[in-house]
Amino acid sequence: MLMPSSAWGQVVFIFVFSLLRYLVIAGIAFCIFYILLKHKKIFYKIQQRWPASGDYKREVTYSLFTFVFFALVPLVIKLPFIKPYTHIYTDIHQHSRLYFWLAFPLMLVIHDTYFYWTHRLMHHPLVFKRVHLLHHKSTNPSPWAAFAFSPAEAIVESSVIYVFVFTIPVMPIQLFSFLIFMTAYNVYGHLGFELYPKNFNRTAIGKWINTSVNHNMHHQYFKGNYGLYFTVWDRVMGTLQKDYDAHFDTITSKNFSKN
Protein backbone atom coordinates (compact mmCIF):
# COMPACT_ATOMS: atom_id res chain seq x y z
CA MET A 1 0.00 0.00 0.00
CA LEU A 2 1.50 3.29 -1.14
CA MET A 3 1.33 6.19 1.32
CA PRO A 4 2.35 9.83 0.94
CA SER A 5 5.89 10.49 2.15
CA SER A 6 5.08 13.63 4.13
CA ALA A 7 3.65 13.37 7.64
CA TRP A 8 0.67 15.63 6.90
CA GLY A 9 0.00 13.71 3.71
CA GLN A 10 -0.16 10.56 5.80
CA VAL A 11 -2.58 12.25 8.20
CA VAL A 12 -4.97 12.96 5.34
CA PHE A 13 -4.46 9.46 3.94
CA ILE A 14 -5.21 7.76 7.29
CA PHE A 15 -8.28 9.92 7.87
CA VAL A 16 -9.70 9.06 4.43
CA PHE A 17 -8.80 5.40 4.91
CA SER A 18 -10.50 5.36 8.33
CA LEU A 19 -13.57 7.11 6.99
CA LEU A 20 -13.92 4.79 4.01
CA ARG A 21 -13.51 1.58 5.99
CA TYR A 22 -16.12 2.84 8.47
CA LEU A 23 -18.60 3.91 5.80
CA VAL A 24 -18.18 0.71 3.80
CA ILE A 25 -18.23 -1.83 6.65
CA ALA A 26 -20.76 -0.11 8.91
CA GLY A 27 -22.76 1.03 5.89
CA ILE A 28 -23.10 -2.47 4.47
CA ALA A 29 -24.08 -3.84 7.88
CA PHE A 30 -26.64 -1.07 8.35
CA CYS A 31 -28.17 -1.55 4.90
CA ILE A 32 -28.50 -5.30 5.35
CA PHE A 33 -29.80 -5.47 8.92
CA TYR A 34 -31.51 -2.10 9.42
CA ILE A 35 -33.08 -1.67 5.99
CA LEU A 36 -33.27 -4.86 3.90
CA LEU A 37 -33.94 -7.29 6.76
CA LYS A 38 -35.66 -4.89 9.16
CA HIS A 39 -39.02 -6.61 9.01
CA LYS A 40 -37.74 -10.11 8.29
CA LYS A 41 -37.00 -12.52 11.14
CA ILE A 42 -34.01 -14.20 9.54
CA PHE A 43 -31.93 -12.83 12.38
CA TYR A 44 -33.58 -11.93 15.68
CA LYS A 45 -32.75 -8.47 17.01
CA ILE A 46 -31.05 -8.57 20.41
CA GLN A 47 -33.11 -5.62 21.66
CA GLN A 48 -36.49 -5.40 19.97
CA ARG A 49 -36.64 -1.63 19.83
CA TRP A 50 -34.80 0.31 17.11
CA PRO A 51 -32.47 3.28 17.64
CA ALA A 52 -33.89 6.72 16.91
CA SER A 53 -32.64 8.78 13.97
CA GLY A 54 -30.93 11.09 16.47
CA ASP A 55 -28.88 8.14 17.72
CA TYR A 56 -27.60 7.46 14.21
CA LYS A 57 -26.64 11.11 13.72
CA ARG A 58 -24.77 11.27 17.04
CA GLU A 59 -22.93 8.02 16.34
CA VAL A 60 -21.77 9.10 12.88
CA THR A 61 -20.82 12.62 13.97
CA TYR A 62 -18.61 11.53 16.85
CA SER A 63 -17.10 8.74 14.77
CA LEU A 64 -15.80 11.38 12.35
CA PHE A 65 -14.01 13.12 15.24
CA THR A 66 -12.57 9.77 16.35
CA PHE A 67 -10.94 9.29 12.94
CA VAL A 68 -9.12 12.60 13.36
CA PHE A 69 -7.26 11.14 16.35
CA PHE A 70 -6.46 7.94 14.44
CA ALA A 71 -5.17 10.10 11.58
CA LEU A 72 -2.84 12.03 13.89
CA VAL A 73 -0.99 8.85 14.90
CA PRO A 74 1.56 8.91 12.03
CA LEU A 75 2.26 12.58 12.76
CA VAL A 76 3.14 11.73 16.37
CA ILE A 77 5.14 8.64 15.43
CA LYS A 78 7.26 10.67 13.00
CA LEU A 79 8.34 13.20 15.62
CA PRO A 80 12.17 13.15 15.76
CA PHE A 81 12.29 12.32 19.47
CA ILE A 82 9.83 9.43 19.04
CA LYS A 83 10.53 7.77 15.68
CA PRO A 84 13.90 6.18 16.69
CA TYR A 85 12.15 4.18 19.39
CA THR A 86 9.47 2.63 17.17
CA HIS A 87 9.70 -0.86 15.64
CA ILE A 88 8.08 -0.18 12.26
CA TYR A 89 9.79 -1.94 9.37
CA THR A 90 9.09 -2.20 5.65
CA ASP A 91 11.31 -5.06 4.45
CA ILE A 92 9.51 -8.37 5.02
CA HIS A 93 12.90 -10.14 5.11
CA GLN A 94 13.96 -8.14 8.17
CA HIS A 95 12.01 -10.66 10.26
CA SER A 96 10.93 -14.17 9.43
CA ARG A 97 7.89 -14.92 7.28
CA LEU A 98 6.55 -16.94 10.18
CA TYR A 99 6.64 -13.83 12.34
CA PHE A 100 4.92 -11.85 9.58
CA TRP A 101 1.88 -14.14 9.88
CA LEU A 102 2.05 -14.52 13.67
CA ALA A 103 2.13 -10.76 14.19
CA PHE A 104 -1.58 -10.43 13.42
CA PRO A 105 -2.89 -12.79 16.13
CA LEU A 106 -0.32 -11.26 18.49
CA MET A 107 -1.80 -7.83 17.77
CA LEU A 108 -5.28 -9.16 18.53
CA VAL A 109 -4.15 -10.47 21.92
CA ILE A 110 -2.38 -7.20 22.73
CA HIS A 111 -5.34 -5.11 21.65
CA ASP A 112 -7.86 -7.23 23.54
CA THR A 113 -5.79 -6.90 26.71
CA TYR A 114 -5.34 -3.16 26.19
CA PHE A 115 -9.05 -2.72 25.45
CA TYR A 116 -10.24 -4.73 28.45
CA TRP A 117 -8.22 -2.81 31.01
CA THR A 118 -8.69 0.67 29.55
CA HIS A 119 -12.38 -0.05 29.04
CA ARG A 120 -12.77 -1.24 32.61
CA LEU A 121 -10.89 1.82 33.86
CA MET A 122 -13.23 4.09 31.87
CA HIS A 123 -16.13 2.64 33.87
CA HIS A 124 -14.64 3.89 37.11
CA PRO A 125 -17.01 6.52 38.60
CA LEU A 126 -14.30 9.20 38.50
CA VAL A 127 -13.72 8.63 34.77
CA PHE A 128 -16.97 7.40 33.27
CA LYS A 129 -18.88 10.67 32.79
CA ARG A 130 -15.86 12.55 31.49
CA VAL A 131 -14.64 9.91 29.05
CA HIS A 132 -17.00 7.02 28.32
CA LEU A 133 -20.56 8.27 28.86
CA LEU A 134 -20.96 9.51 25.29
CA HIS A 135 -20.36 6.04 23.87
CA HIS A 136 -22.91 4.62 26.31
CA LYS A 137 -25.62 6.97 25.08
CA SER A 138 -26.05 4.18 22.53
CA THR A 139 -27.84 1.88 24.97
CA ASN A 140 -29.25 0.09 21.93
CA PRO A 141 -26.25 0.39 19.59
CA SER A 142 -26.27 0.27 15.80
CA PRO A 143 -23.32 -0.44 13.47
CA TRP A 144 -22.64 3.30 13.39
CA ALA A 145 -21.84 3.26 17.14
CA ALA A 146 -18.58 1.36 16.69
CA PHE A 147 -16.42 4.51 16.84
CA ALA A 148 -18.77 6.99 18.52
CA PHE A 149 -16.34 8.17 21.21
CA SER A 150 -15.70 11.35 23.10
CA PRO A 151 -12.39 13.05 22.18
CA ALA A 152 -10.78 11.67 25.35
CA GLU A 153 -11.89 8.12 24.58
CA ALA A 154 -10.85 8.52 20.94
CA ILE A 155 -7.32 9.26 22.16
CA VAL A 156 -7.38 6.13 24.33
CA GLU A 157 -8.70 3.91 21.53
CA SER A 158 -6.28 5.21 18.88
CA SER A 159 -3.33 4.86 21.28
CA VAL A 160 -3.29 1.09 20.80
CA ILE A 161 -1.31 1.85 17.61
CA TYR A 162 1.40 3.42 19.77
CA VAL A 163 1.43 0.27 21.90
CA PHE A 164 2.04 -1.82 18.79
CA VAL A 165 4.82 0.26 17.28
CA PHE A 166 6.69 0.59 20.58
CA THR A 167 6.48 -3.06 21.63
CA ILE A 168 6.62 -5.35 18.56
CA PRO A 169 8.08 -5.23 15.05
CA VAL A 170 5.23 -4.30 12.75
CA MET A 171 4.85 -3.47 9.06
CA PRO A 172 2.43 -0.81 7.74
CA ILE A 173 0.48 -3.49 5.86
CA GLN A 174 -0.04 -5.34 9.14
CA LEU A 175 -1.36 -2.17 10.77
CA PHE A 176 -3.76 -1.54 7.89
CA SER A 177 -4.96 -5.14 7.94
CA PHE A 178 -5.46 -4.96 11.67
CA LEU A 179 -7.47 -1.73 11.39
CA ILE A 180 -9.79 -3.29 8.80
CA PHE A 181 -10.37 -6.38 10.95
CA MET A 182 -10.79 -4.29 14.09
CA THR A 183 -13.40 -2.15 12.34
CA ALA A 184 -15.30 -5.19 11.07
CA TYR A 185 -15.37 -6.87 14.48
CA ASN A 186 -16.23 -3.62 16.23
CA VAL A 187 -19.16 -3.10 13.85
CA TYR A 188 -20.28 -6.69 14.50
CA GLY A 189 -20.09 -6.07 18.25
CA HIS A 190 -22.44 -3.10 17.89
CA LEU A 191 -24.61 -4.69 15.20
CA GLY A 192 -27.61 -5.40 17.40
CA PHE A 193 -27.95 -8.86 15.84
CA GLU A 194 -26.13 -12.10 16.62
CA LEU A 195 -24.40 -13.83 13.71
CA TYR A 196 -22.79 -16.76 15.52
CA PRO A 197 -24.93 -19.93 15.56
CA LYS A 198 -26.80 -21.49 18.46
CA ASN A 199 -24.55 -23.12 21.11
CA PHE A 200 -21.44 -21.37 19.73
CA ASN A 201 -20.91 -19.83 23.18
CA ARG A 202 -20.71 -23.29 24.72
CA THR A 203 -18.09 -24.77 22.39
CA ALA A 204 -14.45 -25.17 23.39
CA ILE A 205 -13.45 -22.20 21.22
CA GLY A 206 -16.67 -20.20 21.19
CA LYS A 207 -16.77 -19.72 24.95
CA TRP A 208 -13.64 -17.58 24.64
CA ILE A 209 -14.89 -15.47 21.70
CA ASN A 210 -16.71 -12.21 22.24
CA THR A 211 -20.10 -11.92 20.57
CA SER A 212 -22.57 -9.23 19.60
CA VAL A 213 -24.91 -10.43 22.36
CA ASN A 214 -22.08 -10.06 24.86
CA HIS A 215 -21.27 -6.46 23.93
CA ASN A 216 -24.92 -5.50 23.50
CA MET A 217 -25.53 -6.53 27.10
CA HIS A 218 -22.66 -4.25 28.14
CA HIS A 219 -24.33 -1.30 26.40
CA GLN A 220 -27.70 -2.15 27.88
CA TYR A 221 -26.60 -2.66 31.50
CA PHE A 222 -23.40 -0.53 31.68
CA LYS A 223 -21.34 -3.16 33.49
CA GLY A 224 -19.37 -6.33 32.85
CA ASN A 225 -18.43 -7.82 29.46
CA TYR A 226 -15.50 -5.46 28.93
CA GLY A 227 -13.63 -7.46 26.28
CA LEU A 228 -13.41 -6.78 22.56
CA TYR A 229 -12.44 -9.92 20.65
CA PHE A 230 -12.33 -12.47 23.45
CA THR A 231 -13.99 -13.23 26.78
CA VAL A 232 -10.73 -14.43 28.35
CA TRP A 233 -10.16 -11.45 30.62
CA ASP A 234 -13.83 -11.23 31.57
CA ARG A 235 -13.85 -14.89 32.58
CA VAL A 236 -10.51 -14.69 34.42
CA MET A 237 -11.46 -11.49 36.27
CA GLY A 238 -15.05 -12.52 36.97
CA THR A 239 -16.60 -9.65 35.01
CA LEU A 240 -18.59 -11.74 32.53
CA GLN A 241 -22.29 -11.12 33.13
CA LYS A 242 -23.75 -14.23 34.73
CA ASP A 243 -26.77 -14.45 32.43
CA TYR A 244 -24.72 -14.07 29.24
CA ASP A 245 -24.98 -17.71 28.18
CA ALA A 246 -28.72 -17.81 28.82
CA HIS A 247 -29.24 -14.58 26.88
CA PHE A 248 -27.13 -15.83 23.97
CA ASP A 249 -29.13 -19.07 23.91
CA THR A 250 -32.42 -17.16 23.84
CA ILE A 251 -31.41 -14.93 20.93
CA THR A 252 -29.79 -17.62 18.80
CA SER A 253 -32.65 -20.05 19.36
CA LYS A 254 -34.93 -17.55 17.61
CA ASN A 255 -32.62 -17.00 14.63
CA PHE A 256 -33.83 -18.64 11.44
CA SER A 257 -37.01 -19.78 13.22
CA LYS A 258 -40.30 -19.68 11.36
CA ASN A 259 -42.74 -17.03 12.46
N, C-alpha and C positions, 0 to 999 in steps of 0.2 A: 504494500500500500504506500503510494507516494504522498508525502506530506510537504507543505511549504517549509523552506529552510529557516525562515525568520520566526522568532518566538511569537510575535503578534499574528503572523499568518497561521501559525499552529493553533492559536487561541480561536480564531475564526473557524478554522477547519474542524476543531473538536466540538465547537458549539453547533455547527451545522450537522456534523456527524451524530451528535447526541440528539438533536432535534429530530432528525430523520429517522433514527432507529426507534425513538419514542412514538412518533406519528405513525410509522409503519406497523410496528408490533402492537402497540396499544390500539391503534386505529383498526387493524384487522380484527383483533379480539372484540372490540366494541361493536363493530359492524356485524360480526357473526352472532354474538350472544345477546346484544342489547337492541338489535334491529331485526336481523333475519330470523332468529330463533326466539324472539321475545315472547311470543304466545304459543310456542311449541314446547312440549314437555320432553324433549329428547334429553336435555340435561336439567336437573332440578335445581332451582336457585337456592343458595344457602340461606339467604334471608329473603322472604317472599316480597317484601316491599322493594321499590326501585328508587334509586337516588333521584333527587330533584335536579332540574336543569342548573340551578345555582351551584350545586355540588360539582357538576362537571366543569363549570366555568372556573370555580376556585381551584380545582385540581389541575387543570391545564395551565392556568395563569402562574401558579406557584412552581409548577414543573419547569416552566421556561426560565424562571429565576435560578432554579437548581442547576440547570445546564450551564449557566454563566460560571458557577463555581467549579464545575467539572472542566470547563474550557480554560480556566485560569491555571490549572495544574501544570501544563507544560511551561508556562511562563515562570512559575515558581521553581520548577525543577531545573530550568536553565540558568538560574541565578548563579553567578560565578562562585559564590561561597557555598553553594549547595550541590551543583552538578558533579564535582569530583567525588562526592560520596555516594552517588547513585550506582546501581548495578545494571543499567540499561545497556544492552548490546545489540548489534545488528548483524553480525556474522554468525550464522547458525553453527558453524564449525568451531566457534569459540568454546562451546560446551557440547556435550554429547547429544546425539539425536534422541537417545532415550530420555535425557533430561528435558529436551524440547517438548516431548509429549507428556511427561510427568509434571511439568510446570503448571499445566492447567488445573488438574485436580488439586495440586498443592495450593494454588491460588483460591480455589473454592473453600478449602479447609481453613485457610488463613482468613478469608473474608467472613466466613460463617462465624468464626471465633470472634473476630473484630466486631461484627454486627451484633452478636448476642450480648456482649458485655457493654458496648456503647448504648445499645438499645435499652438494656436493663437500667443502665445509669440514667438515661433520659426519662425514665419513669420515676425517678426519685422525686419526691414532692418539691424539693428546692430547685429542680431543673425542669420538670415536666411542662409547666405553663409557659416558661420562657423559650423552650426549645422544641418540644415535641407535640404540644397541644394542637397546633395547626394541622398536622398530619392526622390526628385523631378526630378532627371534625368530620372526617369520612368514616362515620360509624358503620356505614353500609357501603364499603368501597367499590369503586368501579375500576376498570383497567387504567383509567386516566390518573388514579390516585397513586400510582407506583412511585412517582417522584415529587409528589406534592408536599414539599418540606418548607419549613421556615428557613431564612438565610442561615441561622446558626446550625440547624440540622443539616442543611445542604453542605456546609463546610465539613461537618463530621462525616457524612456519607461519602463525599468526594475524597476525603483524606485517606481512604483505604488504598488509593493509588500510590500515595507517598509510602505507605507501609510496604507495598510490593517493591517499589524501586529501591528502597533502602535496605531491604532484608534478603531478597533473592535475585539472582540473575533473571532478567526478563527482557524479551524482545517486544518492540512495538506491536507486531502482529498478534502476540499473545495478549497484550493489553486490550487491543481492539476486539479480539475474539471473546475475551472475558466480558467486556462491556456489553456485547451483544447478548451473550448468554445470561448475564446478570439482569439485563432489561427484560428478556423474555420470561425468566423465572419470577421476577418481581411483578410483572404484569399478571402472570398466572396466579401469584399469591393474592393479588387484589381483584381477581376476576369476578368473584361473586358466584362462581360455579365450580364444582369439583370435576376434574378430568380423569383422575386416577380411578380405577375400577373398584368395585365392592371387595372388601377384605384386604385391599392393598396395605392398609395400615397395620395389619396383623401378620404380614409376611416377615421373613427374616431380614429382608432388606427394607421393605416399605415402612417398618416401624421406626426407622431412623431417618426417613425422608420427610421433609416438611411438605405440607399440602395446603391447598387453597382454603379448605375447611379450617385447618389449624390457624392460619393467619387471620381469617375472617373472624374467628372467635376472639382473637386478640383485639381487633378493631371494635368488636361489639361490646366486650367486657372490660377492656383497658388493662388487663393484667394477664400474666403468664404467656406462654407460647412466644418467646422472644427471638427464636431462631429464624434464619432466612432460608437456607437450603436443607438443613438437617434438623432433627430433633435431639441430637446427641447432648448438647449442653442443657437443654430443657429437662431431659430425662435425668442426667447426672446431677443437676442442681435442684431437682424437684420443682421446677416451675412449669411443667407441662400441665395444662388444665385437666383435672381428673375426669371430666366427662367428654374429653376429646374423642376417644375411640367410639363411644356410644353415638356422639353427634355425627362422626364420619360415617358410621354404619347406617344411620337414619337417612342421611342425604344420598349416599351411593345406592341404597336399596331402592330409592325412588327413580334413579336415573334409568332411562330406557324402558321404564314401566309403561304399560298401556293405561290410558286414562279414559 
